[in-house]
Amino acid sequence: MIIYFNYKKFSLNGDYLLIRKTITSPSKKEQATISSSIELPDKWKVKISTTRDFIKKRNIRRGLEILREGCCGDFSFSVIENNQSELKKPQKTFNLNFTFKNL
């Protein structure tokens, strides 16, 4: 199931995944992903997202991204935390991107 909602400068997206336990799929999966973004003045945008595993009752992934889209270039900074199956501590990724346009 996928849901999209856009209203002016705000958007909300979500999807739900359910895989039942069968002979071909020995484990059951049930998770949801929700992401939202809001556009701020001066071409800034903030995005927040999370993916939740309902079987193991934990967040698999969550993140925050800040973007600025300009006429000559784009800038973004993001922090993403992954918490995969058997990790003792979540892994964090920091990204800093600069893109130049029309070179």
N, CA, C and O atoms as a GROMACS GRO file, in nm:
protein
  412
    1MET      N    1   0.084  -0.116   0.000
    1MET     CA    2   0.000   0.000   0.000
    1MET      C    3   0.090   0.124   0.000
    1MET      O    4   0.184   0.132   0.078
    2ILE      N    5   0.061   0.219  -0.087
    2ILE     CA    6   0.140   0.341  -0.099
    2ILE      C    7   0.046   0.461  -0.085
    2ILE      O    8  -0.064   0.463  -0.140
    3ILE      N    9   0.092   0.562  -0.010
    3ILE     CA   10   0.012   0.682   0.013
    3ILE      C   11   0.096   0.805  -0.022
    3ILE      O   12   0.212   0.815   0.018
    4TYR      N   13   0.037   0.897  -0.096
    4TYR     CA   14   0.100   1.026  -0.128
    4TYR      C   15   0.004   1.137  -0.090
    4TYR      O   16  -0.116   1.130  -0.117
    5PHE      N   17   0.059   1.241  -0.026
    5PHE     CA   18  -0.021   1.358   0.007
    5PHE      C   19   0.065   1.481  -0.015
    5PHE      O   20   0.171   1.495   0.046
    6ASN      N   21   0.021   1.569  -0.101
    6ASN     CA   22   0.092   1.695  -0.127
    6ASN      C   23  -0.004   1.810  -0.106
    6ASN      O   24  -0.117   1.808  -0.154
    7TYR      N   25   0.042   1.910  -0.034
    7TYR     CA   26  -0.037   2.030  -0.013
    7TYR      C   27   0.057   2.150  -0.010
    7TYR      O   28   0.133   2.168   0.085
    8LYS      N   29   0.051   2.230  -0.113
    8LYS     CA   30   0.135   2.348  -0.128
    8LYS      C   31   0.282   2.312  -0.108
    8LYS      O   32   0.340   2.248  -0.196
    9LYS      N   33   0.342   2.350   0.002
    9LYS     CA   34   0.485   2.327   0.023
    9LYS      C   35   0.514   2.210   0.117
    9LYS      O   36   0.627   2.195   0.164
   10PHE      N   37   0.414   2.128   0.144
   10PHE     CA   38   0.429   2.014   0.233
   10PHE      C   39   0.393   1.886   0.159
   10PHE      O   40   0.295   1.881   0.085
   11SER      N   41   0.474   1.782   0.179
   11SER     CA   42   0.439   1.651   0.121
   11SER      C   43   0.462   1.543   0.225
   11SER      O   44   0.551   1.552   0.309
   12LEU      N   45   0.379   1.439   0.217
   12LEU     CA   46   0.386   1.325   0.308
   12LEU      C   47   0.370   1.200   0.223
   12LEU      O   48   0.273   1.187   0.148
   13ASN      N   49   0.463   1.107   0.235
   13ASN     CA   50   0.460   0.983   0.160
   13ASN      C   51   0.473   0.866   0.256
   13ASN      O   52   0.541   0.877   0.359
   14GLY      N   53   0.409   0.758   0.223
   14GLY     CA   54   0.421   0.639   0.307
   14GLY      C   55   0.394   0.513   0.228
   14GLY      O   56   0.320   0.513   0.130
   15ASP      N   57   0.456   0.405   0.273
   15ASP     CA   58   0.425   0.275   0.215
   15ASP      C   59   0.432   0.169   0.323
   15ASP      O   60   0.503   0.183   0.423
   16TYR      N   61   0.357   0.062   0.300
   16TYR     CA   62   0.346  -0.047   0.396
   16TYR      C   63   0.376  -0.177   0.323
   16TYR      O   64   0.324  -0.200   0.213
   17LEU      N   65   0.459  -0.262   0.382
   17LEU     CA   66   0.499  -0.388   0.322
   17LEU      C   67   0.464  -0.502   0.418
   17LEU      O   68   0.500  -0.497   0.536
   18LEU      N   69   0.394  -0.604   0.367
   18LEU     CA   70   0.360  -0.722   0.445
   18LEU      C   71   0.392  -0.844   0.361
   18LEU      O   72   0.335  -0.863   0.254
   19ILE      N   73   0.484  -0.926   0.410
   19ILE     CA   74   0.517  -1.054   0.346
   19ILE      C   75   0.487  -1.162   0.450
   19ILE      O   76   0.550  -1.168   0.555
   20ARG      N   77   0.392  -1.246   0.417
   20ARG     CA   78   0.353  -1.352   0.510
   20ARG      C   79   0.451  -1.469   0.503
   20ARG      O   80   0.518  -1.490   0.402
   21LYS      N   81   0.457  -1.544   0.610
   21LYS     CA   82   0.546  -1.660   0.617
   21LYS      C   83   0.488  -1.772   0.530
   21LYS      O   84   0.374  -1.816   0.552
   22THR      N   85   0.566  -1.818   0.432
   22THR     CA   86   0.525  -1.928   0.344
   22THR      C   87   0.642  -2.023   0.325
   22THR      O   88   0.748  -2.006   0.386
   23ILE      N   89   0.624  -2.123   0.243
   23ILE     CA   90   0.732  -2.218   0.214
   23ILE      C   91   0.846  -2.148   0.143
   23ILE      O   92   0.963  -2.174   0.173
   24THR      N   93   0.815  -2.060   0.048
   24THR     CA   94   0.920  -1.989  -0.027
   24THR      C   95   0.979  -1.872   0.052
   24THR      O   96   1.092  -1.832   0.026
   25SER      N   97   0.904  -1.818   0.146
   25SER     CA   98   0.953  -1.708   0.229
   25SER      C   99   0.945  -1.752   0.376
   25SER      O  100   0.840  -1.741   0.438
   26PRO      N  101   1.055  -1.803   0.432
   26PRO     CA  102   1.050  -1.861   0.566
   26PRO      C  103   1.032  -1.760   0.680
   26PRO      O  104   1.004  -1.800   0.793
   27SER      N  105   1.046  -1.632   0.653
   27SER     CA  106   1.027  -1.534   0.760
   27SER      C  107   0.921  -1.432   0.719
   27SER      O  108   0.907  -1.395   0.602
   28LYS      N  109   0.847  -1.387   0.818
   28LYS     CA  110   0.742  -1.287   0.797
   28LYS      C  111   0.806  -1.148   0.806
   28LYS      O  112   0.891  -1.125   0.892
   29LYS      N  113   0.764  -1.057   0.719
   29LYS     CA  114   0.811  -0.919   0.723
   29LYS      C  115   0.691  -0.827   0.726
   29LYS      O  116   0.593  -0.846   0.653
   30GLU      N  117   0.699  -0.727   0.810
   30GLU     CA  118   0.596  -0.624   0.818
   30GLU      C  119   0.665  -0.494   0.854
   30GLU      O  120   0.717  -0.478   0.965
   31GLN      N  121   0.666  -0.400   0.760
   31GLN     CA  122   0.734  -0.274   0.785
   31GLN      C  123   0.665  -0.160   0.711
   31GLN      O  124   0.591  -0.182   0.614
   32ALA      N  125   0.690  -0.040   0.759
   32ALA     CA  126   0.632   0.081   0.699
   32ALA      C  127   0.741   0.186   0.687
   32ALA      O  128   0.830   0.198   0.771
   33THR      N  129   0.731   0.263   0.580
   33THR     CA  130   0.822   0.375   0.557
   33THR      C  131   0.739   0.503   0.546
   33THR      O  132   0.641   0.507   0.472
   34ILE      N  133   0.778   0.604   0.619
   34ILE     CA  134   0.710   0.733   0.616
   34ILE      C  135   0.815   0.841   0.592
   34ILE      O  136   0.919   0.843   0.657
   35SER      N  137   0.786   0.929   0.498
   35SER     CA  138   0.876   1.041   0.474
   35SER      C  139   0.793   1.167   0.451
   35SER      O  140   0.684   1.162   0.396
   36SER      N  141   0.847   1.278   0.494
   36SER     CA  142   0.779   1.406   0.474
   36SER      C  143   0.883   1.511   0.438
   36SER      O  144   1.001   1.499   0.473
   37SER      N  145   0.837   1.612   0.368
   37SER     CA  146   0.925   1.723   0.334
   37SER      C  147   0.845   1.852   0.337
   37SER      O  148   0.724   1.854   0.314
   38ILE      N  149   0.916   1.958   0.366
   38ILE     CA  150   0.855   2.091   0.368
   38ILE      C  151   0.951   2.188   0.301
   38ILE      O  152   1.072   2.186   0.325
   39GLU      N  153   0.895   2.272   0.216
   39GLU     CA  154   0.975   2.375   0.148
   39GLU      C  155   0.972   2.502   0.231
   39GLU      O  156   0.866   2.550   0.273
   40LEU      N  157   1.090   2.556   0.254
   40LEU     CA  158   1.105   2.678   0.332
   40LEU      C  159   1.138   2.794   0.238
   40LEU      O  160   1.166   2.770   0.121
   41PRO      N  161   1.135   2.917   0.287
   41PRO     CA  162   1.171   3.031   0.201
   41PRO      C  163   1.314   3.019   0.148
   41PRO      O  164   1.396   2.947   0.204
   42ASP      N  165   1.341   3.091   0.041
   42ASP     CA  166   1.472   3.098  -0.023
   42ASP      C  167   1.521   2.962  -0.075
   42ASP      O  168   1.640   2.931  -0.067
   43LYS      N  169   1.430   2.881  -0.127
   43LYS     CA  170   1.461   2.754  -0.193
   43LYS      C  171   1.520   2.648  -0.102
   43LYS      O  172   1.589   2.558  -0.151
   44TRP      N  173   1.495   2.655   0.028
   44TRP     CA  174   1.540   2.553   0.121
   44TRP      C  175   1.431   2.447   0.136
   44TRP      O  176   1.312   2.477   0.125
   45LYS      N  177   1.472   2.323   0.161
   45LYS     CA  178   1.378   2.213   0.182
   45LYS      C  179   1.433   2.121   0.290
   45LYS      O  180   1.554   2.095   0.295
   46VAL      N  181   1.345   2.072   0.378
   46VAL     CA  182   1.382   1.979   0.484
   46VAL      C  183   1.304   1.850   0.463
   46VAL      O  184   1.182   1.853   0.445
   47LYS      N  185   1.375   1.736   0.465
   47LYS     CA  186   1.312   1.605   0.448
   47LYS      C  187   1.343   1.518   0.569
   47LYS      O  188   1.457   1.515   0.617
   48ILE      N  189   1.242   1.448   0.618
   48ILE     CA  190   1.257   1.356   0.730
   48ILE      C  191   1.197   1.222   0.688
   48ILE      O  192   1.089   1.218   0.627
   49SER      N  193   1.266   1.112   0.719
   49SER     CA  194   1.213   0.980   0.681
   49SER      C  195   1.248   0.876   0.787
   49SER      O  196   1.346   0.891   0.860
   50THR      N  197   1.166   0.771   0.793
   50THR     CA  198   1.191   0.660   0.884
   50THR      C  199   1.130   0.533   0.826
   50THR      O  200   1.026   0.537   0.760
   51THR      N  201   1.195   0.421   0.854
   51THR     CA  202   1.143   0.289   0.817
   51THR      C  203   1.137   0.207   0.945
   51THR      O  204   1.237   0.192   1.014
   52ARG      N  205   1.020   0.154   0.975
   52ARG     CA  206   0.995   0.080   1.100
   52ARG      C  207   0.966  -0.066   1.072
   52ARG      O  208   0.884  -0.097   0.985
   53ASP      N  209   1.032  -0.157   1.144
   53ASP     CA  210   1.006  -0.300   1.137
   53ASP      C  211   0.912  -0.335   1.252
   53ASP      O  212   0.949  -0.322   1.369
   54PHE      N  213   0.790  -0.378   1.219
   54PHE     CA  214   0.692  -0.408   1.323
   54PHE      C  215   0.713  -0.546   1.386
   54PHE      O  216   0.667  -0.569   1.498
   55ILE      N  217   0.780  -0.636   1.317
   55ILE     CA  218   0.806  -0.769   1.373
   55ILE      C  219   0.909  -0.761   1.485
   55ILE      O  220   0.888  -0.816   1.594
   56LYS      N  221   1.021  -0.694   1.459
   56LYS     CA  222   1.128  -0.682   1.558
   56LYS      C  223   1.115  -0.557   1.645
   56LYS      O  224   1.195  -0.536   1.737
   57LYS      N  225   1.015  -0.475   1.616
   57LYS     CA  226   0.986  -0.354   1.695
   57LYS      C  227   1.107  -0.261   1.706
   57LYS      O  228   1.151  -0.226   1.816
   58ARG      N  229   1.159  -0.221   1.589
   58ARG     CA  230   1.273  -0.130   1.586
   58ARG      C  231   1.272  -0.050   1.456
   58ARG      O  232   1.209  -0.089   1.357
   59ASN      N  233   1.341   0.062   1.459
   59ASN     CA  234   1.358   0.142   1.337
   59ASN      C  235   1.475   0.085   1.259
   59ASN      O  236   1.584   0.067   1.313
   60ILE      N  237   1.452   0.056   1.131
   60ILE     CA  238   1.557   0.004   1.045
   60ILE      C  239   1.642   0.119   0.993
   60ILE      O  240   1.764   0.109   0.984
   61ARG      N  241   1.575   0.229   0.959
   61ARG     CA  242   1.644   0.343   0.900
   61ARG      C  243   1.568   0.470   0.934
   61ARG      O  244   1.445   0.472   0.938
   62ARG      N  245   1.644   0.576   0.959
   62ARG     CA  246   1.582   0.708   0.977
   62ARG      C  247   1.682   0.812   0.932
   62ARG      O  248   1.803   0.792   0.939
   63GLY      N  249   1.629   0.925   0.886
   63GLY     CA  250   1.719   1.025   0.832
   63GLY      C  251   1.661   1.164   0.827
   63GLY      O  252   1.540   1.184   0.834
   64LEU      N  253   1.751   1.260   0.815
   64LEU     CA  254   1.717   1.401   0.803
   64LEU      C  255   1.804   1.458   0.692
   64LEU      O  256   1.924   1.434   0.687
   65GLU      N  257   1.741   1.533   0.602
   65GLU     CA  258   1.814   1.594   0.491
   65GLU      C  259   1.773   1.740   0.477
   65GLU      O  260   1.654   1.773   0.484
   66ILE      N  261   1.872   1.826   0.457
   66ILE     CA  262   1.848   1.969   0.434
   66ILE      C  263   1.904   2.002   0.296
   66ILE      O  264   2.020   1.973   0.267
   67LEU      N  265   1.820   2.062   0.210
   67LEU     CA  266   1.859   2.091   0.072
   67LEU      C  267   1.837   2.238   0.041
   67LEU      O  268   1.748   2.303   0.096
   68ARG      N  269   1.919   2.287  -0.049
   68ARG     CA  270   1.896   2.420  -0.107
   68ARG      C  271   1.924   2.411  -0.255
   68ARG      O  272   2.034   2.376  -0.297
   69GLU      N  273   1.822   2.444  -0.333
   69GLU     CA  274   1.833   2.441  -0.479
   69GLU      C  275   1.844   2.583  -0.529
   69GLU      O  276   1.752   2.663  -0.512
   70GLY      N  277   1.956   2.615  -0.592
   70GLY     CA  278   1.978   2.749  -0.645
   70GLY      C  279   1.986   2.749  -0.795
   70GLY      O  280   1.975   2.644  -0.859
   71CYS      N  281   2.005   2.865  -0.852
   71CYS     CA  282   2.014   2.877  -0.997
   71CYS      C  283   2.146   2.825  -1.051
   71CYS      O  284   2.151   2.771  -1.162
   72CYS      N  285   2.253   2.839  -0.974
   72CYS     CA  286   2.387   2.798  -1.020
   72CYS      C  287   2.437   2.671  -0.954
   72CYS      O  288   2.535   2.612  -0.999
   73GLY      N  289   2.372   2.628  -0.847
   73GLY     CA  290   2.418   2.508  -0.779
   73GLY      C  291   2.321   2.462  -0.672
   73GLY      O  292   2.232   2.537  -0.631
   74ASP      N  293   2.340   2.339  -0.629
   74ASP     CA  294   2.259   2.279  -0.523
   74ASP      C  295   2.350   2.242  -0.406
   74ASP      O  296   2.468   2.211  -0.425
   75PHE      N  297   2.294   2.245  -0.286
   75PHE     CA  298   2.365   2.209  -0.165
   75PHE      C  299   2.275   2.118  -0.084
   75PHE      O  300   2.154   2.142  -0.074
   76SER      N  301   2.331   2.013  -0.026
   76SER     CA  302   2.252   1.928   0.063
   76SER      C  303   2.342   1.870   0.173
   76SER      O  304   2.461   1.846   0.154
   77PHE      N  305   2.279   1.849   0.287
   77PHE     CA  306   2.343   1.784   0.400
   77PHE      C  307   2.245   1.683   0.456
   77PHE      O  308   2.127   1.715   0.474
   78SER      N  309   2.291   1.562   0.484
   78SER     CA  310   2.202   1.461   0.538
   78SER      C  311   2.270   1.378   0.646
   78SER      O  312   2.392   1.360   0.645
   79VAL      N  313   2.189   1.330   0.738
   79VAL     CA  314   2.230   1.238   0.842
   79VAL      C  315   2.135   1.120   0.834
   79VAL      O  316   2.014   1.137   0.845
   80ILE      N  317   2.190   0.999   0.814
   80ILE     CA  318   2.109   0.880   0.801
   80ILE      C  319   2.161   0.776   0.900
   80ILE      O  320   2.281   0.751   0.908
   81GLU      N  321   2.069   0.716   0.974
   81GLU     CA  322   2.104   0.613   1.071
   81GLU      C  323   2.044   0.481   1.026
   81GLU      O  324   1.922   0.470   1.010
   82ASN      N  325   2.129   0.380   1.006
   82ASN     CA  326   2.085   0.246   0.969
   82ASN      C  327   2.101   0.154   1.089
   82ASN      O  328   2.204   0.156   1.156
   83ASN      N  329   1.999   0.073   1.115
   83ASN     CA  330   2.001  -0.022   1.225
   83ASN      C  331   1.961  -0.158   1.169
   83ASN      O  332   1.849  -0.205   1.192
   84GLN      N  333   2.051  -0.220   1.096
   84GLN     CA  334   2.023  -0.349   1.034
   84GLN      C  335   2.020  -0.460   1.137
   84GLN      O  336   2.046  -0.436   1.255
   85SER      N  337   1.990  -0.578   1.095
   85SER     CA  338   1.956  -0.694   1.177
   85SER      C  339   2.035  -0.713   1.307
   85SER      O  340   1.978  -0.696   1.415
   86GLU      N  341   2.160  -0.747   1.300
   86GLU     CA  342   2.233  -0.788   1.420
   86GLU      C  343   2.340  -0.689   1.464
   86GLU      O  344   2.436  -0.729   1.531
   87LEU      N  345   2.328  -0.566   1.430
   87LEU     CA  346   2.427  -0.467   1.473
   87LEU      C  347   2.407  -0.431   1.620
   87LEU      O  348   2.293  -0.417   1.666
   88LYS      N  349   2.516  -0.417   1.692
   88LYS     CA  350   2.507  -0.377   1.832
   88LYS      C  351   2.474  -0.230   1.844
   88LYS      O  352   2.405  -0.187   1.937
   89LYS      N  353   2.523  -0.152   1.748
   89LYS     CA  354   2.504  -0.007   1.749
   89LYS      C  355   2.462   0.037   1.609
   89LYS      O  356   2.517  -0.013   1.511
   90PRO      N  357   2.368   0.128   1.597
   90PRO     CA  358   2.330   0.178   1.464
   90PRO      C  359   2.447   0.248   1.394
   90PRO      O  360   2.530   0.310   1.459
   91GLN      N  361   2.451   0.236   1.263
   91GLN     CA  362   2.553   0.304   1.183
   91GLN      C  363   2.499   0.438   1.136
   91GLN      O  364   2.385   0.446   1.090
   92LYS      N  365   2.578   0.542   1.148
   92LYS     CA  366   2.537   0.675   1.103
   92LYS      C  367   2.620   0.715   0.983
   92LYS      O  368   2.741   0.692   0.978
   93THR      N  369   2.553   0.776   0.886
   93THR     CA  370   2.618   0.826   0.766
   93THR      C  371   2.590   0.974   0.756
   93THR      O  372   2.476   1.018   0.770
   94PHE      N  373   2.696   1.053   0.731
   94PHE     CA  374   2.683   1.196   0.712
   94PHE      C  375   2.723   1.227   0.568
   94PHE      O  376   2.829   1.184   0.523
   95ASN      N  377   2.640   1.300   0.497
   95ASN     CA  378   2.667   1.337   0.358
   95ASN      C  379   2.663   1.488   0.342
   95ASN      O  380   2.576   1.556   0.397
   96LEU      N  381   2.757   1.539   0.266
   96LEU     CA  382   2.761   1.681   0.232
   96LEU      C  383   2.784   1.688   0.081
   96LEU      O  384   2.887   1.641   0.032
   97ASN      N  385   2.690   1.746   0.007
   97ASN     CA  386   2.697   1.749  -0.138
   97ASN      C  387   2.688   1.892  -0.191
   97ASN      O  388   2.608   1.973  -0.142
   98PHE      N  389   2.771   1.922  -0.290
   98PHE     CA  390   2.765   2.047  -0.365
   98PHE      C  391   2.754   2.009  -0.512
   98PHE      O  392   2.831   1.926  -0.561
   99THR      N  393   2.661   2.068  -0.582
   99THR     CA  394   2.647   2.043  -0.726
   99THR      C  395   2.645   2.177  -0.797
   99THR      O  396   2.569   2.267  -0.760
  100PHE      N  397   2.730   2.191  -0.898
  100PHE     CA  398   2.734   2.314  -0.976
  100PHE      C  399   2.661   2.291  -1.107
  100PHE      O  400   2.678   2.186  -1.170
  101LYS      N  401   2.580   2.387  -1.149
  101LYS     CA  402   2.500   2.375  -1.271
  101LYS      C  403   2.556   2.465  -1.380
  101LYS      O  404   2.624   2.564  -1.351
  102ASN      N  405   2.528   2.430  -1.503
  102ASN     CA  406   2.560   2.514  -1.620
  102ASN      C  407   2.708   2.547  -1.632
  102ASN      O  408   2.742   2.662  -1.660
  103LEU      N  409   2.794   2.451  -1.612
  103LEU     CA  410   2.938   2.477  -1.628
  103LEU      C  411   2.980   2.458  -1.772
  103LEU      O  412   3.097   2.476  -1.804
   0.00000   0.00000   0.00000
